[in-house]
Amino acid sequence: MKKSFFLKLSALTLLAVVAATGCKKTPKNITPIHGRATQVGDQRPAQPPIVPDTTPAGPVTPLSPGLTNSTPSTGISTTPIQPTVPPTRNPEADPSQPPVELRGNMVVDRSAFAGNTINFDYDKSVVRASEIGKLQSVIAALKAAPQNQLEIEGHCDERGTEEYNRALGERRALAIRAQIIKSGIAPNRISTISFGEDKPAALGHDEAAWAKNRRGDLILLKPKN
């Protein structure tokens, strides 16, 4: 009886030991987790998270000049923004004077020969003998300053068609040019242009106004420098 009891007790003890030992086996097919232990029951602390490196991989391209960066430690340019200064007028310039007129690299001077305007008869392009004397001072000025040039503007009164007056103004300018060239001025120093009836000197509609509008204006051109 006692023997049977001890046998049963021994069997129960053996079963308990086998059951306890079997629970300590490592489970299969466990997916490893980055930074964590892969064994069941492993009490090692988890690995600290990986902090990404924020250091630039190469040279940093600076911002365009004039921009400001609030974090100069990154290597970006910290040039301050330069204030814009508005242009100032030359204090010596006379504000009442008109702006300078140019023909290429030549300065236009309309006042130099303002008193030498050549007037023409109605529908004519021949320089009258009484008008030739006005050209003498122009020729003398051109000979004294070989660097200067001359522009001749041909004009007409309002009578006639626009096309006809444009052609007539050109013939008048060329007639004045021919008279100046006869005095020894090089042809390449004299240019002509016709405005026809577009730029009248007088705005009236009578013979007094028309006589002033049938004309040739002489414009002095001087080098800019």
Summary of the structure (lengths in Angstrom):
residues: 225
radius of gyration: 52.0
end to end distance: 140.1
largest distance: 170.9
contacts: 485
relative contact order: 0.12
helix: 32%
strand: 14%
